[in-house]
Amino acid sequence: MHRSAISHSRLMRESTDRIEVALRSDDDREQLVAHRILENTKTWQLWENEHSSLMRQVADYGVLRTQTAALKHTALRLIHGKALFEYLRRREVRGVERTRLLGYFYPTRGYQYAIIAEHGGYVRKACSYLCASHVGTGVVHDPVFLDPMQHYENLYAEYFDLYCSTLFPKEGLESASERSLLPLLKHQLHEWRWIILNPRQSVARVNHEREIRLVTGETQRLPRLKIGAKDGG
């Protein structure tokens, strides 16, 4: 028996309900994102329009299984889209370094525009990712939105950190070593993307790697998985 597809109105209702919950969350970052989205009408309307478009792309599929796949693609894009601001905050990038980095990602815009656009875009994407994750776990009940998606997000942050550090390299062996690690991390990302988008074929691998982490106490990096032919990615 197939479960019914989710309507656009329900996707939006679940999303706004999740924001209300985030306002009272014990997670400071989650609470801050919710407050930023709701702090003025213009910010809310801009997020609502963007998020509605994202959820429309999910709702337009008439089969729940296909909707779930579309929701995963959306979550992955949001992880990528919020990575730059998270890097600036996580690494506390300031001064000339921040100006140079924003100039790289916004080559045709000035610094003031870039920092305002990046902050606003981050808040909206972080909020949409929060909502998409809620739909994935609380509505669709897909376990991919728990461990595999979170691991992908951590791995992408590691990759993005390394990528940014190679944009303006310093002389020496360290920068050469960092550049040599990028293809490996990119390969791991491709593997985990395949796992997320093909859960039935990869469930045994995910369970095995989870057991390894429980035994070793490792909660961040996982060993590189060996996966054969990929599809659906």
Rosetta constraint file for C-alpha pairs under 8 A:
AtomPair CA 3 CA 64 HARMONIC 6.60 0.50
AtomPair CA 4 CA 63 HARMONIC 7.11 0.50
AtomPair CA 4 CA 64 HARMONIC 6.23 0.50
AtomPair CA 5 CA 59 HARMONIC 7.60 0.50
AtomPair CA 5 CA 61 HARMONIC 7.78 0.50
AtomPair CA 5 CA 62 HARMONIC 5.77 0.50
AtomPair CA 5 CA 63 HARMONIC 5.25 0.50
AtomPair CA 5 CA 64 HARMONIC 4.41 0.50
AtomPair CA 5 CA 67 HARMONIC 7.29 0.50
AtomPair CA 6 CA 10 HARMONIC 6.61 0.50
AtomPair CA 6 CA 11 HARMONIC 6.88 0.50
AtomPair CA 6 CA 59 HARMONIC 6.26 0.50
AtomPair CA 6 CA 64 HARMONIC 6.84 0.50
AtomPair CA 6 CA 67 HARMONIC 7.85 0.50
AtomPair CA 7 CA 11 HARMONIC 6.35 0.50
AtomPair CA 7 CA 59 HARMONIC 5.56 0.50
AtomPair CA 8 CA 12 HARMONIC 6.26 0.50
AtomPair CA 8 CA 52 HARMONIC 7.95 0.50
AtomPair CA 8 CA 55 HARMONIC 6.29 0.50
AtomPair CA 8 CA 56 HARMONIC 5.88 0.50
AtomPair CA 8 CA 58 HARMONIC 7.84 0.50
AtomPair CA 8 CA 59 HARMONIC 5.13 0.50
AtomPair CA 8 CA 60 HARMONIC 7.96 0.50
AtomPair CA 9 CA 13 HARMONIC 6.08 0.50
AtomPair CA 10 CA 14 HARMONIC 5.95 0.50
AtomPair CA 11 CA 15 HARMONIC 6.16 0.50
AtomPair CA 11 CA 55 HARMONIC 6.46 0.50
AtomPair CA 11 CA 59 HARMONIC 7.83 0.50
AtomPair CA 11 CA 135 HARMONIC 7.31 0.50
AtomPair CA 12 CA 16 HARMONIC 6.22 0.50
AtomPair CA 12 CA 52 HARMONIC 6.79 0.50
AtomPair CA 12 CA 55 HARMONIC 7.21 0.50
AtomPair CA 13 CA 17 HARMONIC 6.12 0.50
AtomPair CA 14 CA 18 HARMONIC 6.17 0.50
AtomPair CA 14 CA 131 HARMONIC 7.55 0.50
AtomPair CA 14 CA 134 HARMONIC 7.98 0.50
AtomPair CA 14 CA 135 HARMONIC 6.97 0.50
AtomPair CA 15 CA 19 HARMONIC 6.49 0.50
AtomPair CA 15 CA 128 HARMONIC 7.89 0.50
AtomPair CA 15 CA 131 HARMONIC 4.88 0.50
AtomPair CA 15 CA 132 HARMONIC 7.45 0.50
AtomPair CA 15 CA 134 HARMONIC 7.65 0.50
AtomPair CA 15 CA 135 HARMONIC 7.50 0.50
AtomPair CA 16 CA 20 HARMONIC 6.47 0.50
AtomPair CA 16 CA 131 HARMONIC 7.85 0.50
AtomPair CA 17 CA 21 HARMONIC 6.43 0.50
AtomPair CA 18 CA 22 HARMONIC 6.17 0.50
AtomPair CA 18 CA 130 HARMONIC 7.76 0.50
AtomPair CA 18 CA 131 HARMONIC 6.15 0.50
AtomPair CA 18 CA 134 HARMONIC 7.11 0.50
AtomPair CA 19 CA 23 HARMONIC 6.44 0.50
AtomPair CA 19 CA 34 HARMONIC 5.72 0.50
AtomPair CA 19 CA 127 HARMONIC 7.66 0.50
AtomPair CA 19 CA 131 HARMONIC 7.41 0.50
AtomPair CA 20 CA 24 HARMONIC 7.29 0.50
AtomPair CA 20 CA 34 HARMONIC 7.58 0.50
AtomPair CA 21 CA 25 HARMONIC 6.35 0.50
AtomPair CA 22 CA 30 HARMONIC 5.78 0.50
AtomPair CA 22 CA 31 HARMONIC 5.13 0.50
AtomPair CA 22 CA 34 HARMONIC 5.99 0.50
AtomPair CA 23 CA 30 HARMONIC 7.62 0.50
AtomPair CA 23 CA 31 HARMONIC 4.83 0.50
AtomPair CA 23 CA 32 HARMONIC 7.70 0.50
AtomPair CA 23 CA 34 HARMONIC 5.70 0.50
AtomPair CA 23 CA 35 HARMONIC 6.57 0.50
AtomPair CA 24 CA 31 HARMONIC 6.64 0.50
AtomPair CA 25 CA 30 HARMONIC 6.78 0.50
AtomPair CA 25 CA 31 HARMONIC 5.71 0.50
AtomPair CA 26 CA 31 HARMONIC 7.50 0.50
AtomPair CA 27 CA 31 HARMONIC 6.20 0.50
AtomPair CA 28 CA 32 HARMONIC 6.04 0.50
AtomPair CA 29 CA 33 HARMONIC 6.20 0.50
AtomPair CA 30 CA 34 HARMONIC 6.41 0.50
AtomPair CA 31 CA 35 HARMONIC 6.26 0.50
AtomPair CA 32 CA 36 HARMONIC 6.12 0.50
AtomPair CA 33 CA 37 HARMONIC 6.28 0.50
AtomPair CA 33 CA 123 HARMONIC 5.90 0.50
AtomPair CA 33 CA 126 HARMONIC 7.04 0.50
AtomPair CA 33 CA 127 HARMONIC 6.26 0.50
AtomPair CA 34 CA 38 HARMONIC 6.30 0.50
AtomPair CA 34 CA 127 HARMONIC 6.85 0.50
AtomPair CA 35 CA 39 HARMONIC 5.73 0.50
AtomPair CA 36 CA 40 HARMONIC 7.99 0.50
AtomPair CA 36 CA 43 HARMONIC 7.90 0.50
AtomPair CA 36 CA 123 HARMONIC 7.00 0.50
AtomPair CA 37 CA 43 HARMONIC 5.80 0.50
AtomPair CA 37 CA 44 HARMONIC 5.34 0.50
AtomPair CA 37 CA 47 HARMONIC 7.23 0.50
AtomPair CA 37 CA 123 HARMONIC 6.97 0.50
AtomPair CA 37 CA 124 HARMONIC 7.04 0.50
AtomPair CA 37 CA 127 HARMONIC 7.61 0.50
AtomPair CA 38 CA 43 HARMONIC 7.05 0.50
AtomPair CA 38 CA 44 HARMONIC 5.63 0.50
AtomPair CA 39 CA 43 HARMONIC 7.34 0.50
AtomPair CA 39 CA 44 HARMONIC 7.70 0.50
AtomPair CA 40 CA 44 HARMONIC 6.41 0.50
AtomPair CA 41 CA 45 HARMONIC 6.07 0.50
AtomPair CA 42 CA 46 HARMONIC 6.14 0.50
AtomPair CA 43 CA 47 HARMONIC 6.22 0.50
AtomPair CA 44 CA 48 HARMONIC 5.95 0.50
AtomPair CA 45 CA 49 HARMONIC 6.07 0.50
AtomPair CA 46 CA 50 HARMONIC 6.29 0.50
AtomPair CA 47 CA 51 HARMONIC 5.87 0.50
AtomPair CA 47 CA 124 HARMONIC 5.52 0.50
AtomPair CA 48 CA 52 HARMONIC 5.78 0.50
AtomPair CA 49 CA 53 HARMONIC 6.32 0.50
AtomPair CA 50 CA 54 HARMONIC 6.46 0.50
AtomPair CA 51 CA 55 HARMONIC 6.13 0.50
AtomPair CA 51 CA 128 HARMONIC 6.21 0.50
AtomPair CA 52 CA 56 HARMONIC 5.94 0.50
AtomPair CA 53 CA 57 HARMONIC 6.45 0.50
AtomPair CA 54 CA 58 HARMONIC 6.80 0.50
AtomPair CA 54 CA 74 HARMONIC 7.17 0.50
AtomPair CA 55 CA 59 HARMONIC 6.06 0.50
AtomPair CA 56 CA 60 HARMONIC 5.89 0.50
AtomPair CA 57 CA 61 HARMONIC 7.47 0.50
AtomPair CA 57 CA 70 HARMONIC 7.42 0.50
AtomPair CA 58 CA 67 HARMONIC 5.20 0.50
AtomPair CA 58 CA 68 HARMONIC 7.75 0.50
AtomPair CA 58 CA 70 HARMONIC 5.50 0.50
AtomPair CA 58 CA 71 HARMONIC 6.06 0.50
AtomPair CA 59 CA 67 HARMONIC 6.61 0.50
AtomPair CA 61 CA 66 HARMONIC 6.29 0.50
AtomPair CA 61 CA 67 HARMONIC 5.63 0.50
AtomPair CA 62 CA 66 HARMONIC 7.61 0.50
AtomPair CA 62 CA 67 HARMONIC 7.39 0.50
AtomPair CA 63 CA 67 HARMONIC 6.20 0.50
AtomPair CA 64 CA 68 HARMONIC 6.06 0.50
AtomPair CA 65 CA 69 HARMONIC 6.49 0.50
AtomPair CA 66 CA 70 HARMONIC 6.25 0.50
AtomPair CA 67 CA 71 HARMONIC 6.09 0.50
AtomPair CA 68 CA 72 HARMONIC 6.30 0.50
AtomPair CA 68 CA 136 HARMONIC 7.35 0.50
AtomPair CA 68 CA 140 HARMONIC 7.18 0.50
AtomPair CA 69 CA 73 HARMONIC 6.39 0.50
AtomPair CA 69 CA 197 HARMONIC 6.54 0.50
AtomPair CA 70 CA 74 HARMONIC 6.21 0.50
AtomPair CA 71 CA 75 HARMONIC 6.20 0.50
AtomPair CA 71 CA 132 HARMONIC 6.85 0.50
AtomPair CA 71 CA 136 HARMONIC 7.31 0.50
AtomPair CA 72 CA 76 HARMONIC 6.21 0.50
AtomPair CA 72 CA 196 HARMONIC 7.47 0.50
AtomPair CA 72 CA 197 HARMONIC 7.06 0.50
AtomPair CA 73 CA 77 HARMONIC 6.30 0.50
AtomPair CA 74 CA 78 HARMONIC 6.26 0.50
AtomPair CA 74 CA 132 HARMONIC 7.76 0.50
AtomPair CA 75 CA 79 HARMONIC 6.27 0.50
AtomPair CA 75 CA 129 HARMONIC 5.89 0.50
AtomPair CA 75 CA 132 HARMONIC 6.34 0.50
AtomPair CA 75 CA 133 HARMONIC 7.23 0.50
AtomPair CA 76 CA 80 HARMONIC 6.46 0.50
AtomPair CA 77 CA 81 HARMONIC 6.07 0.50
AtomPair CA 78 CA 82 HARMONIC 6.21 0.50
AtomPair CA 78 CA 125 HARMONIC 5.73 0.50
AtomPair CA 78 CA 126 HARMONIC 7.29 0.50
AtomPair CA 78 CA 128 HARMONIC 7.52 0.50
AtomPair CA 78 CA 129 HARMONIC 5.98 0.50
AtomPair CA 79 CA 83 HARMONIC 6.35 0.50
AtomPair CA 79 CA 129 HARMONIC 7.34 0.50
AtomPair CA 79 CA 153 HARMONIC 6.33 0.50
AtomPair CA 79 CA 156 HARMONIC 7.93 0.50
AtomPair CA 80 CA 156 HARMONIC 7.63 0.50
AtomPair CA 81 CA 122 HARMONIC 7.35 0.50
AtomPair CA 81 CA 125 HARMONIC 6.87 0.50
AtomPair CA 82 CA 86 HARMONIC 6.41 0.50
AtomPair CA 82 CA 121 HARMONIC 7.36 0.50
AtomPair CA 82 CA 122 HARMONIC 4.96 0.50
AtomPair CA 82 CA 125 HARMONIC 6.11 0.50
AtomPair CA 82 CA 126 HARMONIC 6.55 0.50
AtomPair CA 83 CA 87 HARMONIC 6.06 0.50
AtomPair CA 83 CA 157 HARMONIC 6.66 0.50
AtomPair CA 83 CA 160 HARMONIC 7.10 0.50
AtomPair CA 84 CA 88 HARMONIC 6.33 0.50
AtomPair CA 84 CA 118 HARMONIC 7.81 0.50
AtomPair CA 84 CA 160 HARMONIC 7.81 0.50
AtomPair CA 85 CA 89 HARMONIC 6.22 0.50
AtomPair CA 85 CA 118 HARMONIC 6.37 0.50
AtomPair CA 85 CA 119 HARMONIC 6.58 0.50
AtomPair CA 85 CA 122 HARMONIC 6.27 0.50
AtomPair CA 86 CA 90 HARMONIC 5.80 0.50
AtomPair CA 86 CA 122 HARMONIC 7.98 0.50
AtomPair CA 87 CA 91 HARMONIC 5.83 0.50
AtomPair CA 87 CA 92 HARMONIC 7.88 0.50
AtomPair CA 87 CA 93 HARMONIC 7.97 0.50
AtomPair CA 87 CA 157 HARMONIC 7.49 0.50
AtomPair CA 87 CA 160 HARMONIC 7.54 0.50
AtomPair CA 87 CA 161 HARMONIC 6.57 0.50
AtomPair CA 88 CA 92 HARMONIC 5.60 0.50
AtomPair CA 88 CA 93 HARMONIC 5.05 0.50
AtomPair CA 88 CA 94 HARMONIC 7.99 0.50
AtomPair CA 88 CA 98 HARMONIC 7.47 0.50
AtomPair CA 89 CA 93 HARMONIC 6.79 0.50
AtomPair CA 93 CA 97 HARMONIC 6.46 0.50
AtomPair CA 93 CA 98 HARMONIC 5.42 0.50
AtomPair CA 94 CA 98 HARMONIC 5.01 0.50
AtomPair CA 94 CA 99 HARMONIC 7.78 0.50
AtomPair CA 95 CA 99 HARMONIC 6.36 0.50
AtomPair CA 96 CA 100 HARMONIC 6.03 0.50
AtomPair CA 97 CA 101 HARMONIC 6.12 0.50
AtomPair CA 98 CA 102 HARMONIC 6.08 0.50
AtomPair CA 99 CA 103 HARMONIC 6.06 0.50
AtomPair CA 99 CA 111 HARMONIC 6.42 0.50
AtomPair CA 100 CA 104 HARMONIC 6.36 0.50
AtomPair CA 101 CA 105 HARMONIC 6.63 0.50
AtomPair CA 101 CA 164 HARMONIC 7.89 0.50
AtomPair CA 102 CA 106 HARMONIC 5.75 0.50
AtomPair CA 102 CA 107 HARMONIC 7.86 0.50
AtomPair CA 102 CA 111 HARMONIC 6.80 0.50
AtomPair CA 102 CA 114 HARMONIC 6.42 0.50
AtomPair CA 102 CA 115 HARMONIC 7.40 0.50
AtomPair CA 103 CA 107 HARMONIC 5.09 0.50
AtomPair CA 103 CA 108 HARMONIC 7.98 0.50
AtomPair CA 103 CA 109 HARMONIC 7.51 0.50
AtomPair CA 103 CA 110 HARMONIC 7.44 0.50
AtomPair CA 103 CA 111 HARMONIC 6.88 0.50
AtomPair CA 103 CA 114 HARMONIC 7.92 0.50
AtomPair CA 106 CA 110 HARMONIC 7.61 0.50
AtomPair CA 106 CA 114 HARMONIC 6.31 0.50
AtomPair CA 109 CA 113 HARMONIC 6.44 0.50
AtomPair CA 109 CA 114 HARMONIC 6.46 0.50
AtomPair CA 110 CA 114 HARMONIC 6.22 0.50
AtomPair CA 111 CA 115 HARMONIC 6.19 0.50
AtomPair CA 112 CA 116 HARMONIC 6.32 0.50
AtomPair CA 113 CA 117 HARMONIC 5.95 0.50
AtomPair CA 114 CA 118 HARMONIC 5.90 0.50
AtomPair CA 115 CA 119 HARMONIC 6.08 0.50
AtomPair CA 116 CA 120 HARMONIC 6.14 0.50
AtomPair CA 117 CA 121 HARMONIC 5.89 0.50
AtomPair CA 118 CA 122 HARMONIC 5.98 0.50
AtomPair CA 119 CA 123 HARMONIC 6.34 0.50
AtomPair CA 120 CA 124 HARMONIC 6.42 0.50
AtomPair CA 121 CA 125 HARMONIC 6.05 0.50
AtomPair CA 122 CA 126 HARMONIC 5.80 0.50
AtomPair CA 123 CA 127 HARMONIC 6.11 0.50
AtomPair CA 124 CA 128 HARMONIC 6.18 0.50
AtomPair CA 125 CA 129 HARMONIC 5.97 0.50
AtomPair CA 126 CA 130 HARMONIC 6.18 0.50
AtomPair CA 127 CA 131 HARMONIC 6.34 0.50
AtomPair CA 128 CA 132 HARMONIC 5.98 0.50
AtomPair CA 129 CA 133 HARMONIC 5.96 0.50
AtomPair CA 130 CA 134 HARMONIC 6.29 0.50
AtomPair CA 131 CA 135 HARMONIC 6.27 0.50
AtomPair CA 132 CA 136 HARMONIC 6.13 0.50
AtomPair CA 133 CA 137 HARMONIC 6.15 0.50
AtomPair CA 133 CA 145 HARMONIC 6.02 0.50
AtomPair CA 134 CA 138 HARMONIC 5.38 0.50
AtomPair CA 134 CA 139 HARMONIC 7.20 0.50
AtomPair CA 135 CA 139 HARMONIC 4.84 0.50
AtomPair CA 135 CA 140 HARMONIC 6.15 0.50
AtomPair CA 135 CA 141 HARMONIC 7.93 0.50
AtomPair CA 136 CA 140 HARMONIC 5.04 0.50
AtomPair CA 136 CA 141 HARMONIC 5.92 0.50
AtomPair CA 136 CA 142 HARMONIC 5.63 0.50
AtomPair CA 136 CA 143 HARMONIC 7.95 0.50
AtomPair CA 136 CA 145 HARMONIC 5.84 0.50
AtomPair CA 137 CA 141 HARMONIC 4.48 0.50
AtomPair CA 137 CA 142 HARMONIC 5.47 0.50
AtomPair CA 137 CA 143 HARMONIC 6.57 0.50
AtomPair CA 137 CA 145 HARMONIC 5.92 0.50
AtomPair CA 137 CA 146 HARMONIC 7.19 0.50
AtomPair CA 143 CA 147 HARMONIC 7.31 0.50
AtomPair CA 144 CA 148 HARMONIC 5.36 0.50
AtomPair CA 144 CA 149 HARMONIC 5.94 0.50
AtomPair CA 144 CA 196 HARMONIC 6.09 0.50
AtomPair CA 144 CA 199 HARMONIC 7.26 0.50
AtomPair CA 145 CA 149 HARMONIC 5.11 0.50
AtomPair CA 145 CA 150 HARMONIC 7.11 0.50
AtomPair CA 146 CA 150 HARMONIC 6.11 0.50
AtomPair CA 147 CA 151 HARMONIC 5.98 0.50
AtomPair CA 148 CA 152 HARMONIC 6.15 0.50
AtomPair CA 148 CA 192 HARMONIC 7.28 0.50
AtomPair CA 148 CA 195 HARMONIC 7.66 0.50
AtomPair CA 148 CA 196 HARMONIC 6.42 0.50
AtomPair CA 148 CA 206 HARMONIC 7.56 0.50
AtomPair CA 149 CA 153 HARMONIC 6.22 0.50
AtomPair CA 149 CA 196 HARMONIC 6.85 0.50
AtomPair CA 150 CA 154 HARMONIC 6.30 0.50
AtomPair CA 151 CA 155 HARMONIC 6.07 0.50
AtomPair CA 151 CA 220 HARMONIC 7.42 0.50
AtomPair CA 151 CA 221 HARMONIC 7.95 0.50
AtomPair CA 152 CA 156 HARMONIC 5.95 0.50
AtomPair CA 152 CA 189 HARMONIC 6.76 0.50
AtomPair CA 152 CA 192 HARMONIC 6.30 0.50
AtomPair CA 152 CA 193 HARMONIC 7.41 0.50
AtomPair CA 153 CA 157 HARMONIC 6.25 0.50
AtomPair CA 154 CA 158 HARMONIC 6.39 0.50
AtomPair CA 154 CA 220 HARMONIC 7.32 0.50
AtomPair CA 155 CA 159 HARMONIC 6.19 0.50
AtomPair CA 155 CA 185 HARMONIC 7.66 0.50
AtomPair CA 155 CA 189 HARMONIC 6.99 0.50
AtomPair CA 155 CA 221 HARMONIC 7.28 0.50
AtomPair CA 156 CA 160 HARMONIC 5.95 0.50
AtomPair CA 156 CA 189 HARMONIC 6.92 0.50
AtomPair CA 157 CA 161 HARMONIC 6.06 0.50
AtomPair CA 158 CA 162 HARMONIC 6.33 0.50
AtomPair CA 159 CA 163 HARMONIC 6.05 0.50
AtomPair CA 159 CA 182 HARMONIC 6.86 0.50
AtomPair CA 159 CA 185 HARMONIC 5.99 0.50
AtomPair CA 159 CA 186 HARMONIC 7.12 0.50
AtomPair CA 160 CA 164 HARMONIC 6.10 0.50
AtomPair CA 161 CA 165 HARMONIC 6.28 0.50
AtomPair CA 162 CA 166 HARMONIC 6.48 0.50
AtomPair CA 162 CA 178 HARMONIC 6.56 0.50
AtomPair CA 162 CA 179 HARMONIC 7.82 0.50
AtomPair CA 162 CA 182 HARMONIC 7.03 0.50
AtomPair CA 163 CA 167 HARMONIC 6.67 0.50
AtomPair CA 163 CA 179 HARMONIC 7.81 0.50
AtomPair CA 163 CA 182 HARMONIC 6.93 0.50
AtomPair CA 164 CA 168 HARMONIC 7.72 0.50
AtomPair CA 165 CA 169 HARMONIC 6.50 0.50
AtomPair CA 165 CA 175 HARMONIC 7.95 0.50
AtomPair CA 165 CA 178 HARMONIC 7.93 0.50
AtomPair CA 166 CA 175 HARMONIC 6.61 0.50
AtomPair CA 166 CA 178 HARMONIC 7.01 0.50
AtomPair CA 166 CA 179 HARMONIC 6.37 0.50
AtomPair CA 169 CA 175 HARMONIC 5.83 0.50
AtomPair CA 170 CA 175 HARMONIC 6.21 0.50
AtomPair CA 171 CA 175 HARMONIC 6.72 0.50
AtomPair CA 172 CA 176 HARMONIC 7.01 0.50
AtomPair CA 173 CA 177 HARMONIC 6.07 0.50
AtomPair CA 174 CA 178 HARMONIC 6.21 0.50
AtomPair CA 175 CA 179 HARMONIC 6.26 0.50
AtomPair CA 176 CA 180 HARMONIC 6.30 0.50
AtomPair CA 177 CA 181 HARMONIC 6.54 0.50
AtomPair CA 178 CA 182 HARMONIC 6.80 0.50
AtomPair CA 180 CA 184 HARMONIC 7.82 0.50
AtomPair CA 181 CA 185 HARMONIC 6.39 0.50
AtomPair CA 182 CA 186 HARMONIC 6.05 0.50
AtomPair CA 183 CA 187 HARMONIC 6.05 0.50
AtomPair CA 184 CA 188 HARMONIC 6.31 0.50
AtomPair CA 185 CA 189 HARMONIC 6.23 0.50
AtomPair CA 186 CA 190 HARMONIC 6.34 0.50
AtomPair CA 187 CA 191 HARMONIC 6.30 0.50
AtomPair CA 188 CA 192 HARMONIC 6.24 0.50
AtomPair CA 188 CA 224 HARMONIC 6.15 0.50
AtomPair CA 188 CA 225 HARMONIC 7.43 0.50
AtomPair CA 189 CA 193 HARMONIC 5.99 0.50
AtomPair CA 190 CA 194 HARMONIC 6.23 0.50
AtomPair CA 191 CA 195 HARMONIC 6.33 0.50
AtomPair CA 191 CA 225 HARMONIC 7.06 0.50
AtomPair CA 191 CA 227 HARMONIC 6.97 0.50
AtomPair CA 192 CA 196 HARMONIC 6.13 0.50
AtomPair CA 193 CA 197 HARMONIC 6.22 0.50
AtomPair CA 193 CA 233 HARMONIC 6.85 0.50
AtomPair CA 194 CA 198 HARMONIC 5.83 0.50
AtomPair CA 194 CA 230 HARMONIC 6.62 0.50
AtomPair CA 194 CA 231 HARMONIC 7.28 0.50
AtomPair CA 194 CA 232 HARMONIC 7.24 0.50
AtomPair CA 194 CA 233 HARMONIC 5.65 0.50
AtomPair CA 195 CA 199 HARMONIC 5.67 0.50
AtomPair CA 195 CA 201 HARMONIC 7.75 0.50
AtomPair CA 195 CA 202 HARMONIC 5.52 0.50
AtomPair CA 195 CA 203 HARMONIC 7.96 0.50
AtomPair CA 197 CA 232 HARMONIC 6.53 0.50
AtomPair CA 197 CA 233 HARMONIC 6.51 0.50
AtomPair CA 198 CA 202 HARMONIC 6.40 0.50
AtomPair CA 198 CA 231 HARMONIC 7.81 0.50
AtomPair CA 198 CA 232 HARMONIC 7.01 0.50
AtomPair CA 199 CA 203 HARMONIC 5.63 0.50
AtomPair CA 202 CA 206 HARMONIC 6.33 0.50
AtomPair CA 203 CA 207 HARMONIC 6.17 0.50
AtomPair CA 204 CA 208 HARMONIC 6.15 0.50
AtomPair CA 205 CA 209 HARMONIC 6.22 0.50
AtomPair CA 205 CA 225 HARMONIC 7.97 0.50
AtomPair CA 206 CA 210 HARMONIC 6.12 0.50
AtomPair CA 207 CA 211 HARMONIC 6.24 0.50
AtomPair CA 208 CA 212 HARMONIC 6.38 0.50
AtomPair CA 209 CA 213 HARMONIC 6.38 0.50
AtomPair CA 209 CA 222 HARMONIC 7.04 0.50
AtomPair CA 209 CA 223 HARMONIC 7.73 0.50
AtomPair CA 210 CA 214 HARMONIC 6.37 0.50
AtomPair CA 211 CA 215 HARMONIC 6.33 0.50
AtomPair CA 212 CA 216 HARMONIC 6.17 0.50
AtomPair CA 212 CA 218 HARMONIC 8.00 0.50
AtomPair CA 213 CA 217 HARMONIC 5.41 0.50
AtomPair CA 213 CA 218 HARMONIC 4.73 0.50
AtomPair CA 213 CA 219 HARMONIC 6.22 0.50
AtomPair CA 213 CA 222 HARMONIC 7.51 0.50
AtomPair CA 214 CA 218 HARMONIC 6.90 0.50
AtomPair CA 218 CA 222 HARMONIC 7.69 0.50
